[in-house]
Amino acid sequence: MSKVTEFDFAALTGRERYKLLIGAVVPRPIAWVTTVDTQGRVNAAPFSFFNCLSADPAILALGVEYRPSGDNKDTGRNIRDTQAFTVNIVSGDLLDAMNVCAVPFDQGVDELALAGLTARPGVKVPCPSILESPAAFECRHHITLSIGNSREIILGEVVYAHLHSNVVNERLHVDPRELDALGRMGGHGYVSTRDTFDLPTMTVADWRARQLVES
């Protein structure tokens, strides 16, 4: 049996908890979030504290850090002001462009333009999606949870989706190789969904049959 190292999270600093979580809870999908401010200026930023929490209703969740000063980042403030955001999926060929959007530019800077990307107007929300992204989900703000001094949890309901036609078939199955989504590992590490395998969930009968074979 492997030796176990244990941690009491109450005794750790926020940074220490962060290091353990981002190193072990992997891979984490990346939400490349596009929003607009009250003047219609576009902002784009990636977040790896992100996931899909429900399909009915369709709910996506973002963990958005505050600035070191305690102020809202542009993404959090824009979602609060406009009640909308769009989540774009990052594919392998968009890695460099996504990294440009992670630079902490001043408020009002158009990250999409600097990254050479195309803003596609929203259909049901005021913010655009990224045309080059293989999948994008327009969301209306559902609720924001203030959970402490470091970040807020934002839930959005998906109201419209854009998928490249080569990514999804007529049965609504998404091809992971065509999607080529990137995920975050610990530190500066990334991973691609192109390395996948299938593992069907067993029924009770399947499990019992396997137990008989193994015994």
N, C-alpha and C positions, 0 to 999 in steps of 0.2 A: 504494500500500500504506500502511496506517495505521502511524503511529509507535508503537513499543512501549515501555512503561515496565516495567522488570524489578525483581524483588525477591528477595533471598536471604533465605528465611524464618529462617535461622539468625541473621541480623543484626537481626531485628525483635523487638520486645517482644511479649508475649502479646496486649496490647491492639491493637497494630498488625496482627498476624495475624488477630485477630478481626474487625477492621473490613474487611479485604480479603475474608475468607471470607463474612461475612454480606451483603456488598454484591454479591458476584458469584455465589455459589451460591444462586440464587433461581429461582422461589419455593420456600420451604421449608414443607412441611406442618406443621401444629401438632398436637401431642399434648396434649390436655387430660386430664391424668392424675388419676384418683381412686384413693386408697389409704385404708387404715385403719391406725391404730397398734395397739399391743398391747392397748389399752383399748377398741378399737372406735370411736374417734373418727375422723371422716371428714376427709380433706384433699383439696383439689383445686388443681392448679397447671398452667399451660400451659408447654410446652417446644417450641421450634422447631428444636432439634437432634434430629430425629426422622425415621424412614422405615421402610418395609417392606423387609426384606432377603431374605425367602424365602417361598415359598408352601407348600413341602412339605419339611420342616415349616414351619408358618406362624409366621414370626419377625418381631416388631417390635423396633426399636432406639430407645433414648432416650439422649441425652447430657444428663446431669444435673450441673449445676455444684455444687461445694461452696460453703458459706458463706464470706465473707471470712475468718472465723476458722479455716477449714480443716475445720469440722465438716460432717457430712452435712446436706443439706436434709431437710425432713420426708418428701418423696417418696422419696428414696434410702434413708433409714432405715426407713421403713415397708415398702418392698419387701424390704429385707434381713430385717426381722423377721417379715413375714407371707408372704413368697415369692409375692406376687401384686400385680397392679395392673390397672387398666382404662384403656384409651385411648379417649377420646371425641373425635369430630370436631367442630370449631367451624364452625358455619354463620353466615351473615351476620347473622341476627337475634339471634345469641348473642354478638356482639362485645363489647357492654358488660358482660355477665355474665362473660365470660372475662377481661376486663380487671380486674374486681373480684377474681377469683381470682388475679391476678398480684400483688396487693398483698402485701408481705412481712409478713403478720400474725404474731403470736406463735404458738408451738406450741399445738395444741389448739383453735384457732379454726376453726369450721365455715364455710369459704368458700362452700359451696353454699347454706347458709341465708342468708348475707349477700347473695348474688347473686340470691336469690329462685328458686332452682332446686330440682328434685325429685330426690332420691336414690332410684334403683330398686335393690332388693336384687340382689346378684350371684347368679348361678345356679350357677357352678362355682368362684367365688372369693369370699373374704370381703368384698371391697370393692364398693361400689355403682357403677353407671353413672349417667350423667346422663340422665334421662328425656327432656329437651328436645333432646338431641343427636340429629342425624339418623342417626348410626352410632356404635356403641360396641363395643369388642373387649375381652373379658375375657382376661387373660393370666396364665399361671403363670411365675414367674421361671425363666429358663433359665441365665443366667450373667451375672456382672458383671465387667467389665474395668476395672481401675484403670490409667489411662493417664498419670497425672501428678498434679500438685498442684492442678489447677483443676477437674477433673470426672471422672466415671466414665461408662462406657458400659454400659447395662443392656439385655440382650436378654430378651425374653419370648415365650413360645409362646402363640399365640391358641388358646383352648379353647372360646370361645363368642362369638357376635356378636348384636347387637341393631341392626336397621335399620328405620327408619320405612318403612311399606309403600309409600308413594308414591315412595320413593327407589330401590327395587330391583324388578325384574320377575321373572317365573317362570323366565327363562333366567339369572338371577343377574347381569344387567347393571345396573350402578348408573348412574343418570341424574345427570350432573354438575350440571345446572341445578337439579334438585330437591335434591341434596345441598348445593349452594351453599357448598362448603367454602372457608374462608379460608386463605391462606398468608402467610408472612412475607417481606418484602423487607428491604432494608438499613434501618438506623435504626429509625424508628417506622412504616415503611411496611407496608401489607397489600395483598393482592390476592385476588380471588374467582375460583373455577373456572367462573363463568358465561360468561366470555369464552373460548371454546374453538374449536378447529378440528380436523378429521380429516386424517391423513396416513398412508395405508397403507404398510407396509414393502414395499419392492420385492423381487421374486425376482431372481436373476441374469439370467433371460430378460427381465424387465421393464427392467432396467438396460441391457442390451445393445440392446434395441429403442429405448430413449430415446437412446442414443449414436448409433444409425444416423440417427434423425430429426434430431438436433442437428448431425450432420456433413453 
